[in-house]
Amino acid sequence: MNKAKVLLVAPKGAPENGEVTLALSNLGYEVSSTSTPEETVMTAFEEEAQAVIWPEGLNEESAWSRVRNILESRSPLISVSSSLSLNNNAEDTAGNADDLTSPLTTVEALIAQLEHIGATKAGKHQFYTKVGNKLRRIELSEIRYIQVEGKYSAIQLASRQYHVKASLKDLLMILASEDFVRVSRNFVVNLNHIDHIDVYQSTVHVAGEDVPVSRTYKDNLMKNVRLL
């Protein structure tokens, strides 16, 4: 039984990654590879990639910046080093797998991230956050929207708001659900709680608030909305 569908971004001129593709395929992952910005976006949408392996070097390429924004709004991006290796010692692998702020350097660490994404998608519908001396349970279905500022986020429920220390990258890994869509650099909304979309003002009305929709993410929002 195949696991998650993975898109491996491999621009022309980059080091060969056939061994990485083979290693993932042998573990049951469906792996697609693309080399241009246009091909990458089309493949991600057509094949509904559940995770994207993203070479760190592309962060410096202006031609790929919009592609990154589009992909991040749909699937978790796993940043990998251009010197991604097949083997390393266990200590280094564990450290790289847990550090979401730096590119992964080993295939073992990459697989750990893919397994984490798969486990999240398989049925984790809640998480806990510390409030005073208690751990409060938050159901994903009850979240209206999330406003992110750096490493801190405000999670809006129906009647209250929780402030947590978590970056957007951390939250997207936790949410990992088609119900949540990124509508701007700092906002993620739950599609199930949108009251209406103002296409002229570029806002979505959620939980009594007008949440701004940026031009970069407007197309992605509309692709996740069923129109009659």
Secondary structure, 3 states (H helix, E strand, C coil): CCCCEEEEECCCCCCCCHHHHHHHHHCCCEEEEECCHHHHHHHHHHCCCCEEEEEHHHHHCHHHHHHHHHHHCCCCEEEEEEEEECCCCHHHHHHHHHCCCCCEEEHHHHHHHHHHHHHHHCCCCEEEEEECCEEEEEEHHHCCEEEEECCEEEEECCCCEEEEECCHHHHHHHHCCCCEEECCCCEEEEHHHEEEEECCCCEEEECCEEEECCHHHHHHHHHCCCCC
